[in-house]
Amino acid sequence: MRKKIFAILNKTYGILMTVSFFGGLLPLLPFLFAIVVGGELAETITIFLHKQYYPVVIIIGSIAVVIGLIAMYVGKLEGLSVKKVSAETPEEEK
């Protein structure tokens, strides 16, 4: 059961992070268009992106991070620990 929950959370994390990444990259074209056009239209485009678009992308990214941390907890992964990892293989330890 734990592995199934981990798999679902991990898949959800990956999808949301991908959406967040491309969501942050997508406004490149409107910004370039705003630079070329200039004036009030450029101001309207950039204000829309700043006030309405980016907050949604930031929220999606934040939710993805929380889901990723929960997935690590459920999967008992220790990616954020400070444990020292031994470079020796199990055969060398004998």
C-alpha positions in Angstrom: 0.0 0.0 0.0 2.8 2.4 0.9 4.6 1.7 -2.4 1.4 2.4 -4.3 0.8 5.7 -2.5 4.5 6.6 -3.1 4.2 5.9 -6.8 1.0 8.0 -7.1 2.5 11.0 -5.2 5.8 10.8 -7.1 4.0 10.8 -10.5 1.8 13.7 -9.3 4.9 15.6 -8.2 6.6 15.0 -11.6 3.6 16.2 -13.5 3.1 19.3 -11.4 6.8 20.3 -11.5 6.8 19.9 -15.3 3.7 22.1 -15.6 5.3 24.6 -13.3 8.5 24.7 -15.2 6.9 25.1 -18.6 4.4 27.6 -17.0 7.3 29.7 -16.0 8.9 29.4 -19.5 5.7 30.1 -21.4 5.5 33.9 -20.8 8.8 34.4 -22.7 7.0 35.0 -25.9 4.5 37.6 -24.6 7.3 39.5 -22.9 9.3 39.5 -26.1 6.2 40.7 -27.9 5.7 43.4 -25.3 9.3 44.6 -25.8 8.8 44.9 -29.5 5.3 46.6 -29.4 5.9 48.9 -26.4 3.5 51.5 -25.1 0.2 50.7 -23.3 -0.2 47.3 -24.9 3.1 46.2 -23.5 2.2 47.6 -20.1 -1.1 45.7 -20.2 0.6 42.4 -21.1 3.2 42.6 -18.5 0.8 43.6 -15.7 -1.5 40.7 -16.6 1.5 38.3 -16.5 2.7 39.7 -13.2 -0.6 40.0 -11.4 -2.7 37.1 -12.7 -0.5 34.5 -14.4 2.7 34.2 -12.3 0.8 33.7 -8.9 -0.9 30.7 -10.4 2.4 29.2 -11.6 4.0 29.8 -8.2 1.1 28.1 -6.4 1.3 25.1 -8.6 5.1 24.9 -8.0 4.6 25.2 -4.2 2.0 22.4 -4.2 4.3 20.2 -6.2 7.1 20.7 -3.7 4.8 19.8 -0.8 3.6 16.7 -2.6 7.2 15.8 -3.4 8.2 16.1 0.3 5.2 14.0 1.4 6.2 11.4 -1.2 9.7 11.3 0.2 8.2 10.8 3.7 5.8 8.0 2.6 8.5 6.3 0.6 11.0 6.6 3.5 13.6 8.3 1.3 16.3 10.2 3.0 17.3 12.7 0.4 17.5 15.6 2.9 19.5 13.8 5.5 23.1 14.5 6.5 24.1 10.8 7.0 27.5 9.9 5.8 27.4 7.4 3.0 30.1 4.8 3.0 32.0 4.4 -0.3 32.8 0.7 0.5 30.8 -2.0 -1.1 29.2 -4.7 1.1 31.9 -7.2 0.1 34.7 -4.9 1.2 33.1 -4.4 4.7 33.7 -8.1 5.6 
